[in-house]
Amino acid sequence: MNDASTAARQLAGGASLDKALGHASAECWPALDRAIRDLPPWELGVHVAPAGRWVQWPWNAPLPILRRTPRAASESASVIALCHHDGRIREAALDLTSGSPALLPLLIVRCTDWAAPVRERARALLSERSGSALVHHAELILLLARREQGRFAVDLLDRLLRDGPAAQMEPLLTSPDRATRRFSHRVAVDRGLLAPGRLARLAADSGDASLQDLCADAAIASMRDEDHDDVLGVLLKARNGRVRAAGVTALRRTGRHDEARARLTDRSGVVRACARYVLRQDGTDPLPLYRAMCTGEVTEPGAAAGLGECGDRTDAETLWALVRHPEAAVRVHAVTGLRALDAVTRAGLAPLIDDPSSAVVRAATRALLPHANGFSREWLSARDAPDRARAVRVAAQRLYRAAGYARPTG
């Protein structure tokens, strides 16, 4: 579409909405409203019908009474009047929206108008519109909800969705607009429209943390005995840690506590914590399990982090040994465990700044930032040299800043 200022000038010149806006997104309508108000007086006008014909209304002429001829105004004149800076003109123009789907977005905008007479008249007219028409503009309604007077249309939409046919929810559930997806999913969950298996898949596939929590919790709350395998199987395999954590916690509800053992070494700290909780609820102490995993042949890197998260300072020696483990992932989690035990020392982790694994370098850097003052300028400068790996240089620069040194230039 054209930008709002260009569209406003075209409409002032008599262009149709379709020509001026094209395919308008929700953001276009508030922008157009502002742009029309910003037009200079000599470009702005509304059409009136004295003596049965339409002429341009001069800027300094008496205000027109638009309600007397609501059907005669052109589309462009109606838009200009609906967005006019004078509230009396905006109020008079509201009747022009009756039977005009193209003007419905501006009627929705006027429901948030700062002028109470305009706002109340717009709300009365909007309440008379069909539910399907309002659902089509859900994104605009939710965008305007951020305004001080934006709740009316949202509440109206909420009632329509809760009382209307389930089929009208489907387009909203897959809307590209995040606010629309969140709003419609909340309504759908409250209405019980989504099966537990579908909710679990929505939680696992979504990249939106709010929807992940909503759908995962709803899937668990609504699942029956026959849904356990479907719901938990999806949640426990999800890419996102918070979704896996919901699945792990649900193991307690379903009496499958022992399955939490496999999640003690999850790559996500929140999942590991949930697994420990489930096991403890069944009377199993996870600490001996972690100690056994870390003193044997370590195959699950997350065991090192888990040991630090629930162990004590006596476990630091085990983790220091794992800092030298040949597998980079184990070294990363060993550093995480040492941080959890508050057992980090500068001398112990400084060699990891030169580690060939960038993930290990990053983990060591985070752990060493509170100890940055112990590094000499020369040591850090040597690792900020052009021939060093990028991860090592970034680590040196972060430690420079943490130590309060001025980084050398030139």
DRENVOZA-534813 format. One record per residue (C-alpha): residue in three letters; chain; z, x, y. Coordinates in steps of 0.05 Angstrom, whole numbers, plus 5000, padded with zeros to 4 digits. Layout:
BEGIN
REC   rest   kette     zz     xx     yy
REC    Ala       A      Z      X      Y
...
END
This chain:
BEGIN
REC   rest   kette     zz     xx     yy
REC    Met       A   5000   5000   5000
REC    Asn       A   4996   5019   5073
REC    Asp       A   5059   5046   5105
REC    Ala       A   5103   4994   5138
REC    Ser       A   5082   5010   5209
REC    Thr       A   5008   5006   5193
REC    Ala       A   5018   4941   5155
REC    Ala       A   5057   4912   5214
REC    Arg       A   5001   4928   5263
REC    Gln       A   4949   4899   5217
REC    Leu       A   4988   4835   5209
REC    Ala       A   4997   4831   5284
REC    Gly       A   4922   4836   5288
REC    Gly       A   4912   4777   5241
REC    Ala       A   4903   4812   5174
REC    Ser       A   4926   4777   5111
REC    Leu       A   4987   4799   5073
REC    Asp       A   4944   4821   5014
REC    Lys       A   4902   4865   5059
REC    Ala       A   4960   4894   5097
REC    Leu       A   5008   4906   5038
REC    Gly       A   4967   4905   4975
REC    His       A   5014   4909   4915
REC    Ala       A   5081   4910   4951
REC    Ser       A   5143   4939   4918
REC    Ala       A   5213   4913   4933
REC    Glu       A   5225   4967   4984
REC    Cys       A   5164   4946   5024
REC    Trp       A   5193   4880   5049
REC    Pro       A   5255   4906   5085
REC    Ala       A   5211   4962   5112
REC    Leu       A   5159   4913   5138
REC    Asp       A   5214   4871   5169
REC    Arg       A   5239   4931   5209
REC    Ala       A   5169   4954   5226
REC    Ile       A   5149   4887   5257
REC    Arg       A   5212   4888   5300
REC    Asp       A   5193   4957   5324
REC    Leu       A   5124   4936   5348
REC    Pro       A   5116   4941   5423
REC    Pro       A   5116   4875   5460
REC    Trp       A   5042   4876   5475
REC    Glu       A   5025   4879   5401
REC    Leu       A   5073   4826   5379
REC    Gly       A   5060   4752   5382
REC    Val       A   5063   4688   5342
REC    His       A   5012   4633   5338
REC    Val       A   5027   4563   5363
REC    Ala       A   4985   4501   5366
REC    Pro       A   4982   4470   5435
REC    Ala       A   4929   4416   5441
REC    Gly       A   4913   4421   5367
REC    Arg       A   4886   4492   5366
REC    Trp       A   4915   4560   5352
REC    Val       A   4922   4612   5406
REC    Gln       A   4962   4676   5416
REC    Trp       A   5031   4664   5443
REC    Pro       A   5044   4709   5504
REC    Trp       A   5105   4752   5503
REC    Asn       A   5138   4720   5564
REC    Ala       A   5119   4648   5548
REC    Pro       A   5170   4594   5529
REC    Leu       A   5192   4597   5457
REC    Pro       A   5147   4558   5410
REC    Ile       A   5173   4502   5367
REC    Leu       A   5143   4523   5302
REC    Arg       A   5174   4469   5259
REC    Arg       A   5129   4416   5290
REC    Thr       A   5068   4446   5257
REC    Pro       A   5093   4485   5197
REC    Arg       A   5029   4481   5157
REC    Ala       A   4980   4503   5210
REC    Ala       A   5003   4574   5222
REC    Ser       A   4962   4630   5193
REC    Glu       A   4995   4675   5141
REC    Ser       A   4997   4735   5187
REC    Ala       A   5028   4694   5243
REC    Ser       A   5080   4667   5195
REC    Val       A   5099   4738   5174
REC    Ile       A   5105   4760   5247
REC    Ala       A   5148   4700   5264
REC    Leu       A   5193   4710   5203
REC    Cys       A   5207   4782   5224
REC    His       A   5210   4770   5299
REC    His       A   5267   4802   5337
REC    Asp       A   5286   4734   5367
REC    Gly       A   5329   4695   5319
REC    Arg       A   5305   4628   5344
REC    Ile       A   5234   4646   5324
REC    Arg       A   5257   4671   5256
REC    Glu       A   5295   4607   5244
REC    Ala       A   5237   4563   5265
REC    Ala       A   5189   4602   5221
REC    Leu       A   5230   4591   5158
REC    Asp       A   5199   4523   5146
REC    Leu       A   5132   4559   5141
REC    Thr       A   5154   4589   5075
REC    Ser       A   5155   4522   5039
REC    Gly       A   5101   4521   4986
REC    Ser       A   5080   4593   5002
REC    Pro       A   5096   4641   4945
REC    Ala       A   5070   4699   4987
REC    Leu       A   5125   4688   5038
REC    Leu       A   5182   4682   4988
REC    Pro       A   5202   4756   4994
REC    Leu       A   5212   4747   5069
REC    Leu       A   5253   4684   5057
REC    Ile       A   5297   4727   5012
REC    Val       A   5303   4779   5066
REC    Arg       A   5323   4726   5117
REC    Cys       A   5381   4705   5071
REC    Thr       A   5414   4770   5093
REC    Asp       A   5399   4760   5167
REC    Trp       A   5452   4780   5217
REC    Ala       A   5444   4714   5254
REC    Ala       A   5483   4659   5219
REC    Pro       A   5435   4601   5236
REC    Val       A   5377   4640   5207
REC    Arg       A   5416   4662   5147
REC    Glu       A   5443   4593   5129
REC    Arg       A   5376   4558   5137
REC    Ala       A   5342   4611   5094
REC    Arg       A   5395   4603   5040
REC    Ala       A   5386   4528   5039
REC    Leu       A   5311   4536   5029
REC    Leu       A   5320   4591   4977
REC    Ser       A   5366   4546   4936
REC    Glu       A   5308   4496   4930
REC    Arg       A   5259   4547   4900
REC    Ser       A   5245   4549   4826
REC    Gly       A   5284   4596   4782
REC    Ser       A   5222   4632   4755
REC    Ala       A   5200   4650   4826
REC    Leu       A   5268   4681   4842
REC    Val       A   5270   4719   4776
REC    His       A   5203   4750   4794
REC    His       A   5236   4780   4856
REC    Ala       A   5300   4803   4822
REC    Glu       A   5288   4875   4844
REC    Leu       A   5284   4855   4918
REC    Ile       A   5346   4811   4911
REC    Leu       A   5386   4868   4881
REC    Leu       A   5360   4917   4932
REC    Leu       A   5385   4872   4988
REC    Ala       A   5452   4864   4953
REC    Arg       A   5473   4929   4987
REC    Arg       A   5473   4892   5054
REC    Glu       A   5535   4859   5082
REC    Gln       A   5505   4790   5073
REC    Gly       A   5468   4806   5009
REC    Arg       A   5511   4770   4957
REC    Phe       A   5484   4699   4964
REC    Ala       A   5416   4713   4931
REC    Val       A   5449   4756   4878
REC    Asp       A   5497   4701   4859
REC    Leu       A   5440   4652   4858
REC    Leu       A   5400   4698   4812
REC    Asp       A   5461   4708   4768
REC    Arg       A   5469   4633   4758
REC    Leu       A   5395   4624   4743
REC    Leu       A   5396   4678   4691
REC    Arg       A   5459   4654   4658
REC    Asp       A   5436   4582   4655
REC    Gly       A   5362   4592   4645
REC    Pro       A   5320   4605   4583
REC    Ala       A   5332   4670   4546
REC    Ala       A   5257   4687   4549
REC    Gln       A   5260   4699   4624
REC    Met       A   5308   4756   4613
REC    Glu       A   5260   4799   4573
REC    Pro       A   5217   4826   4631
REC    Leu       A   5280   4845   4669
REC    Leu       A   5310   4883   4610
REC    Thr       A   5251   4930   4611
REC    Ser       A   5242   4933   4687
REC    Pro       A   5227   5002   4716
REC    Asp       A   5281   4989   4768
REC    Arg       A   5350   5014   4746
REC    Ala       A   5390   4963   4784
REC    Thr       A   5350   4906   4753
REC    Arg       A   5358   4934   4682
REC    Arg       A   5433   4941   4692
REC    Phe       A   5442   4872   4721
REC    Ser       A   5400   4837   4668
REC    His       A   5433   4874   4611
REC    Arg       A   5502   4854   4636
REC    Val       A   5480   4781   4637
REC    Ala       A   5447   4787   4569
REC    Val       A   5509   4818   4538
REC    Asp       A   5554   4764   4568
REC    Arg       A   5508   4711   4540
REC    Gly       A   5506   4744   4472
REC    Leu       A   5430   4747   4472
REC    Leu       A   5424   4816   4441
REC    Ala       A   5437   4831   4368
REC    Pro       A   5485   4888   4351
REC    Gly       A   5429   4931   4322
REC    Arg       A   5386   4923   4384
REC    Leu       A   5445   4939   4429
REC    Ala       A   5458   5003   4389
REC    Arg       A   5385   5024   4397
REC    Leu       A   5387   5009   4471
REC    Ala       A   5448   5053   4479
REC    Ala       A   5417   5109   4439
REC    Asp       A   5350   5108   4475
REC    Ser       A   5374   5097   4546
REC    Gly       A   5381   5154   4595
REC    Asp       A   5426   5113   4640
REC    Ala       A   5500   5127   4628
REC    Ser       A   5520   5057   4652
REC    Leu       A   5474   5023   4602
REC    Gln       A   5495   5071   4547
REC    Asp       A   5568   5051   4555
REC    Leu       A   5552   4977   4563
REC    Cys       A   5507   4971   4503
REC    Ala       A   5547   5016   4457
REC    Asp       A   5611   4979   4471
REC    Ala       A   5576   4912   4463
REC    Ala       A   5544   4933   4398
REC    Ile       A   5611   4954   4369
REC    Ala       A   5647   4892   4394
REC    Ser       A   5595   4844   4366
REC    Met       A   5579   4877   4299
REC    Arg       A   5597   4841   4235
REC    Asp       A   5611   4874   4168
REC    Glu       A   5538   4872   4150
REC    Asp       A   5520   4907   4216
REC    His       A   5564   4968   4206
REC    Asp       A   5512   5014   4175
REC    Asp       A   5458   4994   4224
REC    Val       A   5500   5000   4286
REC    Leu       A   5540   5062   4269
REC    Gly       A   5481   5097   4238
REC    Val       A   5443   5092   4304
REC    Leu       A   5502   5109   4349
REC    Leu       A   5523   5170   4309
REC    Lys       A   5453   5199   4311
REC    Ala       A   5442   5188   4386
REC    Arg       A   5422   5247   4429
REC    Asn       A   5474   5231   4482
REC    Gly       A   5545   5253   4469
REC    Arg       A   5578   5192   4501
REC    Val       A   5539   5146   4453
REC    Arg       A   5558   5188   4393
REC    Ala       A   5630   5187   4416
REC    Ala       A   5629   5111   4417
REC    Gly       A   5603   5111   4346
REC    Val       A   5656   5160   4323
REC    Thr       A   5712   5119   4355
REC    Ala       A   5685   5057   4319
REC    Leu       A   5695   5091   4252
REC    Arg       A   5769   5076   4259
REC    Arg       A   5756   5002   4269
REC    Thr       A   5713   4999   4207
REC    Gly       A   5762   5038   4164
REC    Arg       A   5715   5097   4155
REC    His       A   5763   5149   4183
REC    Asp       A   5742   5205   4136
REC    Glu       A   5671   5205   4163
REC    Ala       A   5700   5233   4228
REC    Arg       A   5709   5300   4194
REC    Ala       A   5635   5315   4201
REC    Arg       A   5641   5303   4276
REC    Leu       A   5696   5354   4288
REC    Thr       A   5643   5406   4301
REC    Asp       A   5597   5364   4345
REC    Arg       A   5564   5401   4403
REC    Ser       A   5596   5352   4451
REC    Gly       A   5669   5361   4470
REC    Val       A   5681   5287   4479
REC    Val       A   5654   5273   4409
REC    Arg       A   5700   5326   4380
REC    Ala       A   5759   5295   4416
REC    Cys       A   5742   5226   4389
REC    Ala       A   5735   5254   4318
REC    Arg       A   5805   5286   4323
REC    Tyr       A   5833   5220   4348
REC    Val       A   5804   5180   4290
REC    Leu       A   5829   5230   4239
REC    Arg       A   5899   5230   4269
REC    Gln       A   5901   5155   4266
REC    Asp       A   5890   5161   4191
REC    Gly       A   5946   5213   4185
REC    Thr       A   5901   5275   4182
REC    Asp       A   5916   5335   4226
REC    Pro       A   5850   5367   4248
REC    Leu       A   5880   5434   4266
REC    Pro       A   5884   5462   4195
REC    Leu       A   5812   5439   4184
REC    Tyr       A   5789   5478   4245
REC    Arg       A   5828   5540   4225
REC    Ala       A   5796   5538   4156
REC    Met       A   5727   5531   4185
REC    Cys       A   5736   5589   4234
REC    Thr       A   5767   5639   4187
REC    Gly       A   5715   5628   4133
REC    Glu       A   5640   5635   4139
REC    Val       A   5627   5597   4203
REC    Thr       A   5565   5553   4197
REC    Glu       A   5583   5501   4250
REC    Pro       A   5588   5532   4320
REC    Gly       A   5628   5472   4347
REC    Ala       A   5686   5491   4302
REC    Ala       A   5703   5549   4349
REC    Ala       A   5707   5504   4409
REC    Gly       A   5747   5453   4371
REC    Leu       A   5798   5505   4349
REC    Gly       A   5809   5523   4422
REC    Glu       A   5815   5450   4442
REC    Cys       A   5871   5432   4394
REC    Gly       A   5899   5500   4374
REC    Asp       A   5951   5545   4407
REC    Arg       A   5953   5616   4433
REC    Thr       A   5960   5644   4363
REC    Asp       A   5889   5621   4349
REC    Ala       A   5861   5665   4404
REC    Glu       A   5854   5725   4357
REC    Thr       A   5808   5684   4312
REC    Leu       A   5765   5664   4371
REC    Trp       A   5761   5735   4397
REC    Ala       A   5731   5755   4330
REC    Leu       A   5680   5700   4336
REC    Val       A   5659   5725   4405
REC    Arg       A   5623   5781   4366
REC    His       A   5592   5733   4316
REC    Pro       A   5517   5746   4303
REC    Glu       A   5499   5674   4318
REC    Ala       A   5492   5660   4393
REC    Ala       A   5515   5588   4387
REC    Val       A   5580   5611   4355
REC    Arg       A   5592   5660   4411
REC    Val       A   5581   5606   4463
REC    His       A   5631   5559   4430
REC    Ala       A   5681   5615   4419
REC    Val       A   5680   5628   4494
REC    Thr       A   5691   5553   4505
REC    Gly       A   5750   5555   4458
REC    Leu       A   5781   5614   4494
REC    Arg       A   5775   5577   4560
REC    Ala       A   5810   5517   4529
REC    Leu       A   5867   5562   4506
REC    Asp       A   5870   5596   4574
REC    Ala       A   5862   5662   4536
REC    Val       A   5803   5691   4574
REC    Thr       A   5808   5764   4595
REC    Arg       A   5759   5801   4638
REC    Ala       A   5756   5862   4592
REC    Gly       A   5743   5819   4531
REC    Leu       A   5685   5777   4559
REC    Ala       A   5652   5825   4608
REC    Pro       A   5607   5854   4553
REC    Leu       A   5577   5784   4543
REC    Ile       A   5546   5787   4612
REC    Asp       A   5495   5835   4579
REC    Asp       A   5486   5789   4519
REC    Pro       A   5414   5777   4497
REC    Ser       A   5426   5702   4496
REC    Ser       A   5422   5669   4564
REC    Ala       A   5467   5612   4538
REC    Val       A   5521   5663   4521
REC    Val       A   5513   5696   4589
REC    Arg       A   5522   5630   4624
REC    Ala       A   5584   5612   4583
REC    Ala       A   5615   5680   4596
REC    Thr       A   5600   5675   4670
REC    Arg       A   5635   5607   4676
REC    Ala       A   5696   5636   4640
REC    Leu       A   5698   5699   4683
REC    Leu       A   5690   5667   4752
REC    Pro       A   5767   5661   4761
REC    His       A   5771   5736   4744
REC    Ala       A   5714   5758   4789
REC    Asn       A   5759   5800   4833
REC    Gly       A   5769   5849   4776
REC    Phe       A   5696   5870   4776
REC    Ser       A   5674   5929   4818
REC    Arg       A   5615   5925   4865
REC    Glu       A   5580   5979   4826
REC    Trp       A   5586   5943   4760
REC    Leu       A   5558   5879   4789
REC    Ser       A   5504   5915   4828
REC    Ala       A   5479   5948   4764
REC    Arg       A   5469   5879   4733
REC    Asp       A   5433   5852   4794
REC    Ala       A   5378   5903   4787
REC    Pro       A   5305   5880   4783
REC    Asp       A   5297   5906   4711
REC    Arg       A   5353   5861   4685
REC    Ala       A   5342   5793   4651
REC    Arg       A   5343   5734   4698
REC    Ala       A   5406   5704   4667
REC    Val       A   5443   5771   4677
REC    Arg       A   5421   5775   4750
REC    Val       A   5443   5704   4763
REC    Ala       A   5510   5719   4730
REC    Ala       A   5520   5780   4774
REC    Gln       A   5503   5741   4836
REC    Arg       A   5552   5685   4819
REC    Leu       A   5607   5736   4806
REC    Tyr       A   5591   5771   4872
REC    Arg       A   5602   5706   4909
REC    Ala       A   5665   5689   4870
REC    Ala       A   5694   5757   4885
REC    Gly       A   5680   5748   4959
REC    Tyr       A   5632   5808   4962
REC    Ala       A   5573   5810   5009
REC    Arg       A   5513   5818   4964
REC    Pro       A   5474   5881   4980
REC    Thr       A   5406   5871   5014
REC    Gly       A   5342   5912   5013
END
